Amino acid sequence: MSRPSEYTYKSTPSKLIKLFRDARDNWKRKYLESIKHNKYLKNRIRFLETSKQKYKDRVESLQYEIDHLQAQLLKANNAESAPKKTKISPR
């Protein structure tokens, strides 16, 4: 005894089976593609975050080096501009 269906289809069951199977397969394919794309995006984000941190560390290192060299240059300029002690020769 079959249960009465609330839907009545005019197409043959074989055509309906193919239609429903194709719809299911398309849904699965789209779902798997979205999972793959999501994984790709997560990996891309992780790569970009590590790359960003690497360059941030490099900038900090170079900034420290610049500050150090500027301090040395300032110290050298101050040493040159300081009045030199000269011996006063007797006349």
C-alpha positions as CSV (number, residue, x, y, z in Angstrom):
1,M,0.0,0.0,0.0
2,S,1.5,3.2,-1.0
3,R,1.0,6.5,0.7
4,P,-0.9,9.0,-1.2
5,S,1.4,11.7,-2.5
6,E,0.5,15.4,-2.2
7,Y,2.3,16.0,-5.5
8,T,1.1,14.6,-8.7
9,Y,3.6,14.5,-11.5
10,K,2.8,14.3,-15.1
11,S,6.3,13.0,-16.1
12,T,7.2,9.4,-16.0
13,P,9.0,8.1,-12.9
14,S,12.2,7.4,-14.9
15,K,12.4,11.0,-16.0
16,L,11.7,12.2,-12.5
17,I,14.4,10.0,-11.0
18,K,16.9,11.3,-13.5
19,L,15.8,14.9,-12.7
20,F,16.1,14.4,-9.0
21,R,19.4,12.6,-9.2
22,D,20.9,15.3,-11.4
23,A,19.6,18.0,-8.9
24,R,21.2,16.1,-6.0
25,D,24.5,15.6,-7.9
26,N,24.6,19.3,-8.8
27,W,24.0,20.3,-5.2
28,K,26.7,18.0,-3.9
29,R,29.2,19.3,-6.6
30,K,28.5,22.9,-5.6
31,Y,28.8,22.1,-1.9
32,L,32.2,20.3,-2.4
33,E,33.4,23.3,-4.5
34,S,32.4,25.7,-1.8
35,I,34.3,23.6,0.8
36,K,37.4,23.6,-1.4
37,H,37.2,27.3,-2.0
38,N,36.7,27.9,1.7
39,K,39.9,25.9,2.5
40,Y,41.8,27.8,-0.2
41,L,40.8,31.1,1.3
42,K,41.7,30.0,4.8
43,N,45.2,28.9,3.6
44,R,45.6,32.2,1.7
45,I,44.7,34.2,4.9
46,R,47.2,32.2,6.9
47,F,49.9,32.8,4.3
48,L,49.2,36.5,4.1
49,E,49.2,36.9,7.9
50,T,52.6,35.2,8.2
51,S,54.0,37.2,5.3
52,K,52.7,40.4,6.9
53,Q,54.3,39.5,10.2
54,K,57.6,38.8,8.4
55,Y,57.7,42.1,6.7
56,K,56.6,43.9,9.9
57,D,59.6,42.3,11.8
58,R,61.9,43.4,8.9
59,V,60.7,47.0,9.1
60,E,61.2,47.1,12.8
61,S,64.7,45.7,12.3
62,L,65.6,48.3,9.7
63,Q,64.1,51.1,11.7
64,Y,66.3,50.1,14.7
65,E,69.3,50.1,12.3
66,I,68.4,53.6,11.0
67,D,68.0,55.0,14.5
68,H,71.4,53.5,15.5
69,L,73.2,54.9,12.4
70,Q,71.6,58.4,12.9
71,A,72.8,58.4,16.5
72,Q,76.3,57.5,15.4
73,L,76.2,60.3,12.7
74,L,74.9,62.8,15.2
75,K,77.7,61.8,17.6
76,A,80.3,62.2,14.9
77,N,79.0,65.6,13.9
78,N,79.0,66.8,17.5
79,A,82.6,65.7,17.9
80,E,83.7,67.7,14.8
81,S,81.9,70.8,15.8
82,A,83.1,70.9,19.4
83,P,85.8,73.4,19.9
84,K,89.3,71.9,19.8
85,K,91.7,72.6,22.5
86,T,94.8,74.3,21.1
87,K,98.0,75.1,22.7
88,I,98.6,78.8,23.0
89,S,102.2,79.4,22.0
90,P,104.1,81.9,24.0
91,R,105.2,85.0,22.1
